[in-house]
């Protein structure tokens, strides 16, 4: 979601350095499996964790708890940048 608030300007600049990924049927299936093994329901956390693992990327978040839970269930540790 894009907002026009000046508070969102740093986030808008950061997005310029990010790659947009497609949420394909294969990704959807993998996210469903991740949610099942993690016992969680946050599709965004599972999708972000999957993308980070797949692309060897760090996760920028203000709420690391869900990402950490999902990553632990996946058997991996993700590099986190907590805001």
Secondary structure by P-SEA (a helix, b strand, c coil): cccccccaaaaaaaaaabbbbbbcaaaaaaaaaaaaaaccccaaaaaaaaaaaaaccccccccaaaaaaaaaaaccccccccc
